[in-house]
Amino acid sequence: MFCKANAPDLEAIDEHKNVVVFKKGEEIFNQDAKPHGLYCVSKGKVKVHQLGSEGKDQIVRMAKEGDIIGYRSLLSGDRYACSATALDNTTVCFIPKETFFNVMEANSSITFSVMNLLSNDLGKAEHKLTDINLKPVKERLAEALLFLKETYGFEADNQTLNIVMSREDIASLVGTARETAIRVLSDLKDEQVLVLEGKKIKIINLLELVRIANVFD
């Protein structure tokens, strides 16, 4: 978002920003809280999740280094529709609301970057909603694993996903029950697509995972 910011904009951000460190499992912001600024992920991994009316938690977004979270509620003036929680030790840069709006007002390129980010996120949300309604769980889980690969990459062995998530979080990301996610992961293991090592997931047949996910773009 700030790659086209000029020197005065960057100086203003640098002067007013705060760097905050969150331990694994700590909440960065809470659903229904009032936003006071923008959060930029400097290091670590974050899940953005929403608690539904029936008490079911749904992961709506995964964030990594360089991503911005909490900006939609900040722009709309509404309370946060979701919570954000650190998945490992995470460092974020907090930019106060007034500073962010001043920079946006002074630099139209940043405003366009925000609009582009909003558009991309809306497209991803629509795609996920379509998947939940139309795709079977196995396809959705395979696609979720591919998404995690694209977002966080592999460890040094070039097979193990560079993120550790609980089975409950994986189920929340896919939009299914924990027991169902465990069963499908076990099926993929039996089919020699994955190797499960505790909470770590190793993809040993990427082409087959892509076929199961039914994605070709």
KANOR-V352337 format. One record per residue. N is the residue number from 0. NEAR is the number of other C-alpha atoms within 10 Angstrom. D_LAST is the distance of its C-alpha to the last C-alpha in Angstrom with 2 decimals. Layout:
BEGIN
<<N/NEAR/D_LAST> <N/NEAR/D_LAST>>
END
This chain:
BEGIN
<<0/17/25.43> <1/16/28.57> <2/9/27.42> <3/13/29.13> <4/18/32.19> <5/14/35.48> <6/9/38.18> <7/11/40.26> <8/19/37.28> <9/14/36.38> <10/12/40.08> <11/15/40.36> <12/21/37.42> <13/13/38.85> <14/11/42.27> <15/13/41.36> <16/18/38.49> <17/13/39.16> <18/13/37.50> <19/14/37.39> <20/16/36.66> <21/17/35.60> <22/15/36.06> <23/15/33.63> <24/15/33.83> <25/16/35.45> <26/17/34.31> <27/21/33.49> <28/18/34.03> <29/18/34.86> <30/17/33.73> <31/13/36.28> <32/14/37.65> <33/15/38.21> <34/23/36.06> <35/16/38.11> <36/20/35.59> <37/24/32.14> <38/24/30.79> <39/21/28.84> <40/22/27.72> <41/19/29.35> <42/17/28.99> <43/22/27.79> <44/23/25.41> <45/26/25.81> <46/24/24.88> <47/24/25.28> <48/22/26.53> <49/21/28.39> <50/14/31.36> <51/10/31.48> <52/7/34.71> <53/6/34.97> <54/8/34.78> <55/11/31.30> <56/18/29.30> <57/22/25.61> <58/20/23.38> <59/18/21.54> <60/17/20.28> <61/20/20.39> <62/20/21.73> <63/18/22.30> <64/17/24.43> <65/13/24.21> <66/16/22.97> <67/19/25.27> <68/25/26.29> <69/22/28.73> <70/19/28.37> <71/19/27.73> <72/20/31.02> <73/19/32.75> <74/15/31.81> <75/10/32.73> <76/12/35.87> <77/13/35.09> <78/17/35.50> <79/21/32.55> <80/17/30.52> <81/24/29.28> <82/21/30.65> <83/24/29.27> <84/22/30.27> <85/22/30.14> <86/23/28.51> <87/18/30.48> <88/15/33.01> <89/23/31.49> <90/20/32.81> <91/24/32.13> <92/19/33.53> <93/20/35.07> <94/22/35.65> <95/17/38.24> <96/15/37.48> <97/13/40.08> <98/19/38.88> <99/20/35.25> <100/16/36.37> <101/13/38.78> <102/20/36.14> <103/19/33.83> <104/12/36.81> <105/14/37.75> <106/16/34.38> <107/13/32.22> <108/17/29.29> <109/20/29.05> <110/17/29.20> <111/13/26.24> <112/16/24.32> <113/18/25.25> <114/13/24.11> <115/13/20.68> <116/16/20.48> <117/13/21.65> <118/12/19.11> <119/12/16.14> <120/14/17.82> <121/12/18.51> <122/12/14.95> <123/13/14.08> <124/14/17.27> <125/11/16.57> <126/11/13.22> <127/19/15.27> <128/13/18.12> <129/11/16.23> <130/17/15.02> <131/15/18.65> <132/9/20.05> <133/10/17.98> <134/15/16.41> <135/11/18.93> <136/20/19.83> <137/19/18.60> <138/20/14.96> <139/22/15.41> <140/25/17.18> <141/25/14.70> <142/21/11.96> <143/18/14.79> <144/21/15.59> <145/19/12.18> <146/13/12.62> <147/16/16.12> <148/18/15.16> <149/11/13.02> <150/17/15.90> <151/17/18.90> <152/16/18.08> <153/17/20.30> <154/13/24.07> <155/9/25.93> <156/8/25.34> <157/12/21.58> <158/18/21.07> <159/21/22.66> <160/23/20.82> <161/18/22.64> <162/19/23.52> <163/16/26.08> <164/15/25.81> <165/13/28.22> <166/17/27.26> <167/17/28.26> <168/19/25.81> <169/22/22.93> <170/23/24.10> <171/20/24.33> <172/23/20.78> <173/26/19.57> <174/23/22.20> <175/17/24.42> <176/15/27.82> <177/16/28.57> <178/12/30.01> <179/14/26.94> <180/22/24.68> <181/15/27.28> <182/12/27.41> <183/16/23.66> <184/22/23.62> <185/16/26.66> <186/14/25.03> <187/22/22.13> <188/17/24.93> <189/11/26.88> <190/12/23.97> <191/13/23.89> <192/20/20.39> <193/22/21.98> <194/20/25.33> <195/14/26.93> <196/9/29.52> <197/8/31.11> <198/11/28.63> <199/14/26.48> <200/20/23.41> <201/22/22.57> <202/23/19.40> <203/16/20.87> <204/15/18.26> <205/15/14.80> <206/11/13.34> <207/17/15.12> <208/21/13.99> <209/16/10.27> <210/13/11.66> <211/17/13.82> <212/21/11.37> <213/14/9.64> <214/12/6.04> <215/6/3.82> <216/3/0.00>>
END
